[in-house]
Amino acid sequence: MLHFARWTVILIIAICAAGILATVPNFVSKQEAESWPSWIPHRQLVLGLDLQGGSHILMAVDTEAVIKERVDTLRDDARQILRDKRIGYTGLAAHDHSVSVRIRDVAQTDEAVKALRELSQPIGSILTGSTARDVAIQATPEGQITLDLSEEGINQRVSSAVEQSIEIVRRRIDELGTTEPSIQRQGADRILVQVPGLDDPARLKALIGQTAKLTFRFVDMSMPATEALNGRPPPESELLYSQDDPPAPYLIEKRVMVSGEDLVDAQPGFDQRTNEPIVTFRFNSSGARRFAAATQQNVGRPFAIVLDNEVISAPVIREPILGGSGQISGDFTVEEANDLSILLRAGALPAPLTILEERTVGPGLGADSVEAGKIAAVIGTVAVVIFMIVVYGLFGVFANIALFINIALVIGVLSVLGATLTLPGIAGIVLTVGMAVDANVLIYERIREEQKAGKSAIASIDSGYRRALSTIMDANITTLIAAVILFYLGSGPIRGFAITLAIGIVTTLFTAYLVNRLIVAEWVRLRRPSAVPI
């Protein structure tokens, strides 16, 4: 029957009103929308990279750096285990994908192999049934032991490094205050970053491309840095350079006093004495204890703050630092201090990122895309509106009213969800316009058939809506399934199209059937027609 229960009418009108209200903020400035009361929707459509411009960067994780770090760790762990077990060794060395060592007493080879076996970690889980390990250990009768990284182990390390890098890059970009960045994995070792609306791509590249590995280490005072530069530095130290111009050499101990992993906060600030930009930091409890113990035992000794193997500063410990906090100064600008604090808060990348591709979409190109999309949408909508009025007369007007409500609902839902509207997304909205009236065409043609069969006006309308519903549902549900698959399997612009298409299908079912039917029912109640003007 055409009759609607009162609560159904109220619900339909409330949904339409909410959708239209959520659309309104897109027709005013962002500042004006944000000044509205909190109970009024004020979120605007988020435009994608292709519509408002921004930065597009494709990066690759340095797999060789991941392997080298794993091999170096394996060598250091092997040294520590053999020392703890009091097993004599010689020739401990790291190679490309392996570590080798020779046991002095051949009789201790089996004992050494058993002790080193704890360095081999299983790959996979009980559920996968995998028995592979990340390190293969081989020994010869002469006491030569080799620890080889397995291919599965390397792949697992690289995959883990990519996932960790994505999370860290996301935290760094979020600190910039940008809206809806897209950070996705591509292939085995690549990361695609798209940041709409960012007008400083060079800063983005510097921010996400820096490893930001921070360590606090002592300066080696056993010899001057210049002497180590001309000769050979001690085995437990290395030569590093400052960020000055020209860079100054420092002889730094390899042993890390405290690492950046122990930082819980870093904020930009100003030195109260010199009014120069600085970065203040704070350690967690374990880092604070180690930092306090190290400074207590080494008063008067310089220590270096090292970022990515560059010495930021090398102050002298004047007194024990017991509070677990401090500051980093290094002739920073305000922006450099802010960026460094962002890097330290987000954490260090597990491996360097190499930029493979960089594109910048200018706001002008984005504006042209928006204008072209608007023109396409307007032309498509006007054509559909005219067609419906010419073919179906008054009922075509009813369908057009439902169509405009449908478009408002799509834009309103996109705004409320904070979904990103891309150029393919505009195409999805235009497609929704066609699909919306397509449902009404099915209904109206069914009404025509029922009326030709001799049924009354009200019976024809009621039968038309009822019998067309199953066909409309079948057509739209299959399209919705395709949209869901596109969203989960696609990326970037494909997802933008899938989102608007999926939302459009749901709103189309609501407006083409319920809203349009409510309008027709109200017309029937007021006019009591003897025939349907279709």
N, C-alpha and C positions, 0 to 999 in steps of 0.2 A: 504494500500500500504506500501511497505518497505521504501519508501522515507521519510526522516526526514527533516523538515525545519531547516535552518541554526541555528536559535536561539535555537531550541530544542537540537540540537547537542552540541552547546556551553554550554547550561545549564546542560546537562547530564555530560559532561566532567568536568565542574566546580564543580559539586557536588561530583563526584568521586575523583577529585584532593583534594578538601577540606577534604573529609573523610580520605584519605591516609595521608595528611599532619597532621591531628589531631591525627593520630595513631603513627606517628614517635616519639614523646616525650617519649613514653613508652619503647623505645629501647635504651635510653640514661639515664644517671644519673639525679636525680632531680636537682642538682646544675647546670648541663650543660643546662638542659631544661629551667631553670629560667633565664639563662644568655642570651637567645635568644631575638631578638627584640620583642616589644610588639605586633606587628601585626601578628607574627607567633604564632599559638597555642602552649602552653607549659604546659597545664594541663595534668597530668598523671592519669591513672586509680587509683581509691581509692579502696584498698583491704579491704575486710570485716574482721571481727574478726576471722573467721575460716581460713583465708589465711595468715594474717600477725601477728596473735596473739593479745593478749590484755586482757581486764578484762570484766567479766560478773557478774553482781550483781543484785540479786532480793531482793527488799526491800518492807516492808509493813508500811503504815502510822499507827502510834499509835492511834487507834480510841478512846481508853480510855482517852488519853491526850486531844484529840479534845473535847470530852464530858465534861471533867473536866474544861477545859478553858471556855466552854460555860456556864456551871453551875456557875462557879466563877464570870463570867461577869454578869450573870443574878442576882446573889445575890447582887453584888455591885450596879447594876443599880436599883434594887428594894429598897435598902437602900437609895440611893440618891433621888428617886422619893418620897418615904414616908417622908423623911425629908423636901423636897421642899414643899410638900402638908401639912406639919405640922400634920401628922397623927402619933399618938403614937403607938409604936409596941414593941414587945419583942420576944425573941427566934428566931431571924432571923438566919437560918442555911442552908448550902448547903449539899445535899445528893448525892447519886450516879447519879440519873437522874432528880433530882428535887430540888426545893428551898421551904422552908416552913417559915412562919412567923405568929405571932399571934398579932392581933390588940387589943390594950388595951381597947378602947371604942368600944363595939360591934356595936354601932349605926353608926360608921364610916366604917364598913366593906364594904358596897356597894360602898362608895366613894373610898376606897382603891382598890377594884377590878377594878373599872372604870379607876383609874389612872395607875394601873399595866398592864392593857390590851394593852397599847402601846408597851410593851415588846414582845408581840406576833406578829411575822412577818408572812405574808402569804407565802405559798409555791406554786411554779408554776407561772402561768401567766393567763391573760384573755383568751389567745388563747387555753390553755389546759382546761379551765373551772374548775380548781381546787379551792376549797374553804378551803383546809386544812391549818392549821397554825402550826408553829414550837413549840409553847408553849401552853399548855392547862391550864387554870386557874380555880381552884375549891375553893369554900369557904363553911364553915360550919356556922350554926347559932351562934356558940360560938366564931366566929371571927378568926378561923384558916383558913389561905389561903395557898394553895399549887400551885406552878407553876411547871408543869411536862413537860419535853421535849418529844415531840411526836416522834414516830418512823420515820415518814417522815422527820421531822426536823433534826434528828440525821443523817439520810442517806444523806440529802442534805449537811449538814456540812462536813461530811466525804468526799463526792464526791468533794466538793469545795476545801477541804484541799489537796486532791490528785492532782487535776488540778493545784493548786497553787504550790505544791511541785515539780511537773514536770517542770514547768517553771523556778523555782528557781534552781533546779538541772541542768537544761540545761544551765542557765547563768553561773553557777559555772564551769561546765565542759568546756564551750566555753572559759573561761578565761585561761584554761590550754593550749590552742592552739592546741588541738587535732583535728583530721579530721574526719568528719562524725560520731559523736557519735549517737547511737540509744537509744532513751529514750521513752519508751512506757508504757501505762497503761495496767495492766493485772488484770481483775476481778474488784471487788468493791474498794479495798484498797491497791493494789500492784503496784509497779513500777519496770520495767525491764530496767536496764542500761547496755549497751554494748559499750565499748570504744576501737576500734581497735588501735593497735600500742602503747598503753600506757604501759610503762615498769615499772611503780611504782604503782601497785594496792593498796598497803597499803596507799599511799598518797591519792589516789582517794577515798578510803573508808572513810578516816578521813575527807576529804573535803566535801563529799556529805552527810555523816552521822551526821555531827554536826548541831545542830539546829541554832546556831549563833544568838541567841536573845540577843541583846546588850541593856543595860539600863545604864543611869547615875543617881545615887541615892546618897543621903547624908548619911554619917556615923552618927549613933545615938550616941551622946556623953552623954546621960543621965546616962549611967552606963558602966563600962568596959565590954569588950566582955567576959572576963573570968568569971565575975560575972553572966552575962546572961547565960553563958554555964553551970554553976553550979546551977543556980536558974531558974527563968522564965523570958524570955525577954518581953519587953513591947508589948502590942497587935498590935501596928502599926509598929513593927520592926521584923526582923528575923535574925537568925545567918547564915552567909555564910562564906565560907573558900576561902583562896587564892589558887593560882596555885603553890605555893612554895612547897618545900620538906624539912621538913614537912609542911603541910598547916597551915596557921595562921588563927584564927577565927576573924571575923568582925561582929559587930552588925550594920546591914544596915536597913534603913527605907524602908518600902514596897512602899511608894509613889515614883513614878518615876518622876524625874526632867525632863529628855529628853530621848526619846527612839531611838533605832537604825532606826526606820522608818523615822526619820527626817534627816538621812544622805543622802547626794547627791553624795558624793565621799569619797573614802578612798584609800590611796596609800602608799606603803612601802617606807621607807627612812632611813636616818641615823641622829642621834642626833649630832649636830655640836659640842657640848661640849665633849661628851663622845665617839662619833663615834660608838655608839651602834645602832643596827637595831630598828626602831620604825615604827609605823603606823600613818600617818597623816590623819585627817578627816575634813570634812566640812559639816555643817548643811544647810538645806534649810532656807528660811527666817523666818518661824514661829519657827522652832527649834532654830535658832540663837537668836531670841528675848527672848525665854524662858530661854535659856542657859545664855544669858547676864544678864537678870533680876535676875536669881538665884544666879549667881556669884557676882553680885553687892551687894545683900542683905546678903551674907554669907561669906564675906572676913574673912580669918583666920580659916574657918571651913573645915574639910576634906570631900571630896566626893569620892564615889567609882565608878569605871568603871567595870560593871558586865557583864560577857559574860556567858550565859547558867548557871546562878546561881553560878558562880565562880568569885571571885574578881581578876581582872587582875592587877589593881593598885588602890591605894587610896591616891592621892595627896592632899595637902592642898591648898586651894584657896588663893594665895598670893595677887592677884589683880583681878579686874573684867575682864572677858574674853568677849570682845565685838565684836570681828571679826567674830564670828560664825565658828571658826575653832580651832583645837587643835591637840594634839598628844597623842598616847597611847604607853607607854613603859612598858616592863615587862620581861626583860632578854630574848628577842626573839633571835632566830637564823634568818639568812636572809630568809630561806625558810618558817619559821613560820610567820614572818612578812608579807611575800608575800601571804601566804595562808589566814591569817587573813584579809588582805585587800580584797582578793577575796570574802571571806565570807560576809564581810560588804557591799561590792558593790552589790553583788547578792541579798542580803536581807535575812531575817530570815525565816526558814521553819515554817509553821503554826503549825506543830506538829513533834515530833521526828520520825525518820525513823529507823525501826528495820531491820537489814540485815538477810534475811532468807536463802539465797543461794549465794555462792561466788565461781566462777570458774575463773581460769586463764589459757588462752591458750598461750603456749610458742611459740616464733618465730620459733623454730625448727619444731614444729608440723605444723604450718602454712606453712613453706617452703616445707614440705613434701606434704601437700595438693596441693600447687601450682604445684609442680613437677608432682604429680599424675594427676592433671587436664591437664597439658600440654601434658603429654604422651597420655592421653585419647583423647584429641583434635587432636593431630598429627595423631594417629592411625586412628581415625574416618575420618579425612580429606583425608589422603592418600588412604584409602580404597575407599572413594567416588570418588576421582580423577581417580584412576585406573579403577573403574567400568565404569565411564562415557566414558573414552577413549576406553576401550574394546568394549563397546556396541554401541557407537555412533561415534567413530572415530574422525574426524576433528571437528564435531559439539560438541563432548564431550570436546574437548580442549576449544572451545568457552565458553561452560558452566562452565568449571573450571576457566577460566579467570574471568568470572562474579562472581563465587563463592569466589575467593580471594578478589575481590573488596568488596563483601558483608561483609566478615569477617572484612576487614579494616574499613568499614563504621560502623559496630556494635561497634568495639573498639573505633573508633573516637568519635562516639556519646556519648558513656559512659564516655569518658574522658572529653569532652566538658561540659556535664551536671553535672559532678562531682558525678555521681551515684556510689554506692558502689558495687564492684564486689565480690560476695561470691562464695563458692564452688558450690552450686546449680546454680549460675549464669553461671559458666563455663559449666555446664550441659546444660543450656539454649542455649549457643553458639554452642555446639556440636549438639543439636537438630536443631538449625537454619541451620547448614551445610546440614543436611539431607533434611530439608524442602526446602532449596534453589534449590537443584538439582531435587527435586520432581517436582517443577514447570516446570523445563526444560524437564523432562521426559514426562510430559503431553503434552508439546508443540511438542516435537520431535515425539512422537507417533502419534499425530494428523497429522503432516507433512507426516509421512510414509503412513497413511491411505489415505490422499489426493493424494499422488503420485501414490499409487496403483490404485486409481480410475481413473488414466489417465490424471491428470492435469499436467501442465508444472511445472518446478522447482520453478519459481518465484511465480506462483499462489498457489502451494502447501505450500510454506513457508508463504506467506501472509495469506492464509486461516488457516494454523496451528496456527499461533499466534493469529489471530482474534477469532477463535472458542474456543481455549483453555483458553482465558482470563476470561470468565465468571466462568469456573470451578475453575481456580486458585483463583479468587476473593472470591468465596463462601468458599473454603477450608480455606483460610488464614483469612478471616474476622471472621469466627466462632472461629478459634483458638485465634484471637486477643481479642475477647469478653471474652473468658475464661481467658486469661492473665490479662485483666483489672480487672475481678472479683477476681482473685487470689491476685492482688496487693492491692485492697481495703479491702478485708476481711482477707488476710493473714498478717503475720508479720515475721520479721527477714529473715531467709533463703528463705522462700516462696516468699517474696517480691523480693529478689535478683533474683530468678528464673524468676518471672513474668516480671521484668524490661527488662532483656536481651531477653526474649522470645518476648515481645511486640516490642522492637526495632528491633529484628531480622526479625520479620514478615514484618514490614514496609520496611526495607532495602531489604528483599527478593523480595517483589513485584517490587521494583525499579530495582534491578539488574537482576533478572531472566527474566523480561519482557523487560524493556527499554534498559538496558546496553547490554544484550545478543542480543536483536533484532538489536541494533545499530551495533554491531560487525558483525552479519550475513549480515545486509544490506550493510556494507562496503565490505564484501567478495563477495557478489553478484555483486556489482558495478565493482569490479576489475576483477573478473573471468568470469562473464556471463555464469554460468554453465547450461548445458542442463539437468542435473539430480542432485538430492540432495544426497550427499554421506552419507546417514544414514543407 
